[in-house]
Amino acid sequence: MMSKAEFGSRISFTHSYKRRWSSEGRHHSGRKHWQRTDNVGDGIFLGQRTLADGRSYYEEDYGYIFEPDSHFRAALVCPGPNLNPIYVPLDAITPATEEPKQ
């Protein structure tokens, strides 16, 4: 893990997070959690964010309600100029070893 990644620094990563949802159908209780997946790449470090795992349920008067069970920190990384940023575990990032080829 990088001790102090700065905004705009180039990093390499070995894993990322994907948002998962498990439910029994529409208007039923379910779980939302971040699953760690293998994903090797490099990108630009944008900052840190707090993510939450928890459960979601539906109430007629309010709609969907999310109740977090746990919180954790993740790095926000942009893997390319035309790609959306992704969440990466903080222990899966290291400084990039070489400059990208032009």
PyMOL commands that place a pseudoatom at each C-alpha (Angstrom):
pseudoatom trace, name=CA, resn=MET, resi=1, chain=A, elem=C, hetatm=0, pos=[0.000, 0.000, 0.000]
pseudoatom trace, name=CA, resn=MET, resi=2, chain=A, elem=C, hetatm=0, pos=[1.155, 3.509, -0.676]
pseudoatom trace, name=CA, resn=SER, resi=3, chain=A, elem=C, hetatm=0, pos=[1.670, 5.491, 2.502]
pseudoatom trace, name=CA, resn=LYS, resi=4, chain=A, elem=C, hetatm=0, pos=[0.814, 8.862, 0.972]
pseudoatom trace, name=CA, resn=ALA, resi=5, chain=A, elem=C, hetatm=0, pos=[-0.707, 8.862, -2.469]
pseudoatom trace, name=CA, resn=GLU, resi=6, chain=A, elem=C, hetatm=0, pos=[-1.267, 12.377, -3.776]
pseudoatom trace, name=CA, resn=PHE, resi=7, chain=A, elem=C, hetatm=0, pos=[-3.937, 13.609, -6.148]
pseudoatom trace, name=CA, resn=GLY, resi=8, chain=A, elem=C, hetatm=0, pos=[-2.797, 13.037, -9.724]
pseudoatom trace, name=CA, resn=SER, resi=9, chain=A, elem=C, hetatm=0, pos=[-0.053, 10.511, -8.940]
pseudoatom trace, name=CA, resn=ARG, resi=10, chain=A, elem=C, hetatm=0, pos=[0.241, 7.434, -11.162]
pseudoatom trace, name=CA, resn=ILE, resi=11, chain=A, elem=C, hetatm=0, pos=[-0.435, 4.130, -9.396]
pseudoatom trace, name=CA, resn=SER, resi=12, chain=A, elem=C, hetatm=0, pos=[-0.775, 0.430, -10.179]
pseudoatom trace, name=CA, resn=PHE, resi=13, chain=A, elem=C, hetatm=0, pos=[-3.461, -1.775, -8.628]
pseudoatom trace, name=CA, resn=THR, resi=14, chain=A, elem=C, hetatm=0, pos=[-4.157, -5.504, -8.310]
pseudoatom trace, name=CA, resn=HIS, resi=15, chain=A, elem=C, hetatm=0, pos=[-7.816, -5.523, -7.183]
pseudoatom trace, name=CA, resn=SER, resi=16, chain=A, elem=C, hetatm=0, pos=[-10.924, -3.363, -7.399]
pseudoatom trace, name=CA, resn=TYR, resi=17, chain=A, elem=C, hetatm=0, pos=[-14.401, -3.275, -5.849]
pseudoatom trace, name=CA, resn=LYS, resi=18, chain=A, elem=C, hetatm=0, pos=[-17.679, -4.086, -7.609]
pseudoatom trace, name=CA, resn=ARG, resi=19, chain=A, elem=C, hetatm=0, pos=[-21.077, -3.232, -6.124]
pseudoatom trace, name=CA, resn=ARG, resi=20, chain=A, elem=C, hetatm=0, pos=[-23.245, -6.325, -5.636]
pseudoatom trace, name=CA, resn=TRP, resi=21, chain=A, elem=C, hetatm=0, pos=[-26.947, -6.577, -4.817]
pseudoatom trace, name=CA, resn=SER, resi=22, chain=A, elem=C, hetatm=0, pos=[-28.724, -9.682, -3.587]
pseudoatom trace, name=CA, resn=SER, resi=23, chain=A, elem=C, hetatm=0, pos=[-32.508, -9.668, -3.305]
pseudoatom trace, name=CA, resn=GLU, resi=24, chain=A, elem=C, hetatm=0, pos=[-35.498, -11.963, -3.634]
pseudoatom trace, name=CA, resn=GLY, resi=25, chain=A, elem=C, hetatm=0, pos=[-37.262, -9.655, -6.052]
pseudoatom trace, name=CA, resn=ARG, resi=26, chain=A, elem=C, hetatm=0, pos=[-38.825, -6.239, -6.330]
pseudoatom trace, name=CA, resn=HIS, resi=27, chain=A, elem=C, hetatm=0, pos=[-39.873, -4.608, -3.040]
pseudoatom trace, name=CA, resn=HIS, resi=28, chain=A, elem=C, hetatm=0, pos=[-38.090, -7.279, -0.974]
pseudoatom trace, name=CA, resn=SER, resi=29, chain=A, elem=C, hetatm=0, pos=[-35.281, -6.841, 1.503]
pseudoatom trace, name=CA, resn=GLY, resi=30, chain=A, elem=C, hetatm=0, pos=[-31.803, -7.342, 0.136]
pseudoatom trace, name=CA, resn=ARG, resi=31, chain=A, elem=C, hetatm=0, pos=[-28.112, -6.818, 0.784]
pseudoatom trace, name=CA, resn=LYS, resi=32, chain=A, elem=C, hetatm=0, pos=[-25.814, -4.362, -0.945]
pseudoatom trace, name=CA, resn=HIS, resi=33, chain=A, elem=C, hetatm=0, pos=[-22.115, -5.030, -0.550]
pseudoatom trace, name=CA, resn=TRP, resi=34, chain=A, elem=C, hetatm=0, pos=[-18.799, -4.242, -2.218]
pseudoatom trace, name=CA, resn=GLN, resi=35, chain=A, elem=C, hetatm=0, pos=[-17.072, -7.366, -3.544]
pseudoatom trace, name=CA, resn=ARG, resi=36, chain=A, elem=C, hetatm=0, pos=[-13.305, -7.421, -4.008]
pseudoatom trace, name=CA, resn=THR, resi=37, chain=A, elem=C, hetatm=0, pos=[-12.412, -8.667, -7.500]
pseudoatom trace, name=CA, resn=ASP, resi=38, chain=A, elem=C, hetatm=0, pos=[-9.138, -9.352, -9.326]
pseudoatom trace, name=CA, resn=ASN, resi=39, chain=A, elem=C, hetatm=0, pos=[-8.437, -6.440, -11.631]
pseudoatom trace, name=CA, resn=VAL, resi=40, chain=A, elem=C, hetatm=0, pos=[-4.860, -5.561, -12.583]
pseudoatom trace, name=CA, resn=GLY, resi=41, chain=A, elem=C, hetatm=0, pos=[-4.151, -2.167, -14.083]
pseudoatom trace, name=CA, resn=ASP, resi=42, chain=A, elem=C, hetatm=0, pos=[-2.829, 1.317, -13.548]
pseudoatom trace, name=CA, resn=GLY, resi=43, chain=A, elem=C, hetatm=0, pos=[-4.315, 4.772, -13.370]
pseudoatom trace, name=CA, resn=ILE, resi=44, chain=A, elem=C, hetatm=0, pos=[-4.409, 8.160, -11.701]
pseudoatom trace, name=CA, resn=PHE, resi=45, chain=A, elem=C, hetatm=0, pos=[-5.111, 8.435, -7.953]
pseudoatom trace, name=CA, resn=LEU, resi=46, chain=A, elem=C, hetatm=0, pos=[-8.030, 10.828, -7.350]
pseudoatom trace, name=CA, resn=GLY, resi=47, chain=A, elem=C, hetatm=0, pos=[-8.554, 10.469, -3.589]
pseudoatom trace, name=CA, resn=GLN, resi=48, chain=A, elem=C, hetatm=0, pos=[-10.101, 8.294, -0.890]
pseudoatom trace, name=CA, resn=ARG, resi=49, chain=A, elem=C, hetatm=0, pos=[-13.773, 7.553, -0.301]
pseudoatom trace, name=CA, resn=THR, resi=50, chain=A, elem=C, hetatm=0, pos=[-15.799, 5.825, 2.411]
pseudoatom trace, name=CA, resn=LEU, resi=51, chain=A, elem=C, hetatm=0, pos=[-17.905, 2.879, 1.175]
pseudoatom trace, name=CA, resn=ALA, resi=52, chain=A, elem=C, hetatm=0, pos=[-20.653, 1.042, 3.077]
pseudoatom trace, name=CA, resn=ASP, resi=53, chain=A, elem=C, hetatm=0, pos=[-22.035, -2.482, 3.149]
pseudoatom trace, name=CA, resn=GLY, resi=54, chain=A, elem=C, hetatm=0, pos=[-25.564, -2.968, 4.413]
pseudoatom trace, name=CA, resn=ARG, resi=55, chain=A, elem=C, hetatm=0, pos=[-29.146, -3.950, 3.766]
pseudoatom trace, name=CA, resn=SER, resi=56, chain=A, elem=C, hetatm=0, pos=[-31.857, -2.277, 1.762]
pseudoatom trace, name=CA, resn=TYR, resi=57, chain=A, elem=C, hetatm=0, pos=[-35.594, -2.633, 2.156]
pseudoatom trace, name=CA, resn=TYR, resi=58, chain=A, elem=C, hetatm=0, pos=[-38.722, -1.061, 0.723]
pseudoatom trace, name=CA, resn=GLU, resi=59, chain=A, elem=C, hetatm=0, pos=[-41.432, 0.871, 2.575]
pseudoatom trace, name=CA, resn=GLU, resi=60, chain=A, elem=C, hetatm=0, pos=[-44.587, 2.056, 0.845]
pseudoatom trace, name=CA, resn=ASP, resi=61, chain=A, elem=C, hetatm=0, pos=[-44.435, 5.605, 2.213]
pseudoatom trace, name=CA, resn=TYR, resi=62, chain=A, elem=C, hetatm=0, pos=[-40.691, 6.181, 1.744]
pseudoatom trace, name=CA, resn=GLY, resi=63, chain=A, elem=C, hetatm=0, pos=[-39.446, 3.901, -1.018]
pseudoatom trace, name=CA, resn=TYR, resi=64, chain=A, elem=C, hetatm=0, pos=[-36.100, 2.128, -0.674]
pseudoatom trace, name=CA, resn=ILE, resi=65, chain=A, elem=C, hetatm=0, pos=[-34.180, 2.621, 2.573]
pseudoatom trace, name=CA, resn=PHE, resi=66, chain=A, elem=C, hetatm=0, pos=[-30.511, 1.658, 3.005]
pseudoatom trace, name=CA, resn=GLU, resi=67, chain=A, elem=C, hetatm=0, pos=[-29.135, 0.780, 6.464]
pseudoatom trace, name=CA, resn=PRO, resi=68, chain=A, elem=C, hetatm=0, pos=[-25.340, 0.423, 6.578]
pseudoatom trace, name=CA, resn=ASP, resi=69, chain=A, elem=C, hetatm=0, pos=[-23.748, -2.407, 8.581]
pseudoatom trace, name=CA, resn=SER, resi=70, chain=A, elem=C, hetatm=0, pos=[-20.101, -1.436, 8.111]
pseudoatom trace, name=CA, resn=HIS, resi=71, chain=A, elem=C, hetatm=0, pos=[-17.927, 1.273, 6.556]
pseudoatom trace, name=CA, resn=PHE, resi=72, chain=A, elem=C, hetatm=0, pos=[-14.436, 1.131, 5.041]
pseudoatom trace, name=CA, resn=ARG, resi=73, chain=A, elem=C, hetatm=0, pos=[-12.073, 3.313, 3.014]
pseudoatom trace, name=CA, resn=ALA, resi=74, chain=A, elem=C, hetatm=0, pos=[-11.135, 2.809, -0.645]
pseudoatom trace, name=CA, resn=ALA, resi=75, chain=A, elem=C, hetatm=0, pos=[-9.063, 4.666, -3.214]
pseudoatom trace, name=CA, resn=LEU, resi=76, chain=A, elem=C, hetatm=0, pos=[-10.778, 6.353, -6.152]
pseudoatom trace, name=CA, resn=VAL, resi=77, chain=A, elem=C, hetatm=0, pos=[-8.728, 5.673, -9.292]
pseudoatom trace, name=CA, resn=CYS, resi=78, chain=A, elem=C, hetatm=0, pos=[-9.272, 6.715, -12.904]
pseudoatom trace, name=CA, resn=PRO, resi=79, chain=A, elem=C, hetatm=0, pos=[-7.881, 3.917, -15.121]
pseudoatom trace, name=CA, resn=GLY, resi=80, chain=A, elem=C, hetatm=0, pos=[-7.983, 5.896, -18.382]
pseudoatom trace, name=CA, resn=PRO, resi=81, chain=A, elem=C, hetatm=0, pos=[-9.014, 9.172, -20.028]
pseudoatom trace, name=CA, resn=ASN, resi=82, chain=A, elem=C, hetatm=0, pos=[-12.278, 7.740, -21.412]
pseudoatom trace, name=CA, resn=LEU, resi=83, chain=A, elem=C, hetatm=0, pos=[-13.159, 5.460, -18.476]
pseudoatom trace, name=CA, resn=ASN, resi=84, chain=A, elem=C, hetatm=0, pos=[-15.152, 6.093, -15.311]
pseudoatom trace, name=CA, resn=PRO, resi=85, chain=A, elem=C, hetatm=0, pos=[-13.255, 6.068, -11.998]
pseudoatom trace, name=CA, resn=ILE, resi=86, chain=A, elem=C, hetatm=0, pos=[-13.252, 2.819, -10.005]
pseudoatom trace, name=CA, resn=TYR, resi=87, chain=A, elem=C, hetatm=0, pos=[-12.884, 1.987, -6.318]
pseudoatom trace, name=CA, resn=VAL, resi=88, chain=A, elem=C, hetatm=0, pos=[-9.689, 0.149, -5.376]
pseudoatom trace, name=CA, resn=PRO, resi=89, chain=A, elem=C, hetatm=0, pos=[-8.716, -1.364, -1.983]
pseudoatom trace, name=CA, resn=LEU, resi=90, chain=A, elem=C, hetatm=0, pos=[-6.070, 0.766, -0.270]
pseudoatom trace, name=CA, resn=ASP, resi=91, chain=A, elem=C, hetatm=0, pos=[-3.854, -2.306, 0.262]
pseudoatom trace, name=CA, resn=ALA, resi=92, chain=A, elem=C, hetatm=0, pos=[-3.926, -3.090, -3.487]
pseudoatom trace, name=CA, resn=ILE, resi=93, chain=A, elem=C, hetatm=0, pos=[-2.220, 0.079, -4.774]
pseudoatom trace, name=CA, resn=THR, resi=94, chain=A, elem=C, hetatm=0, pos=[1.483, 0.726, -5.353]
pseudoatom trace, name=CA, resn=PRO, resi=95, chain=A, elem=C, hetatm=0, pos=[3.361, 3.531, -7.127]
pseudoatom trace, name=CA, resn=ALA, resi=96, chain=A, elem=C, hetatm=0, pos=[3.515, 3.049, -10.915]
pseudoatom trace, name=CA, resn=THR, resi=97, chain=A, elem=C, hetatm=0, pos=[6.934, 1.822, -12.019]
pseudoatom trace, name=CA, resn=GLU, resi=98, chain=A, elem=C, hetatm=0, pos=[7.090, 3.420, -15.445]
pseudoatom trace, name=CA, resn=GLU, resi=99, chain=A, elem=C, hetatm=0, pos=[5.569, 6.259, -17.398]
pseudoatom trace, name=CA, resn=PRO, resi=100, chain=A, elem=C, hetatm=0, pos=[2.806, 5.387, -19.883]
pseudoatom trace, name=CA, resn=LYS, resi=101, chain=A, elem=C, hetatm=0, pos=[3.832, 5.096, -23.534]
pseudoatom trace, name=CA, resn=GLN, resi=102, chain=A, elem=C, hetatm=0, pos=[2.718, 7.937, -25.763]
for i in range(1, 102): cmd.bond("trace and resi %d" % i, "trace and resi %d" % (i + 1))
show_as sticks, trace
zoom trace
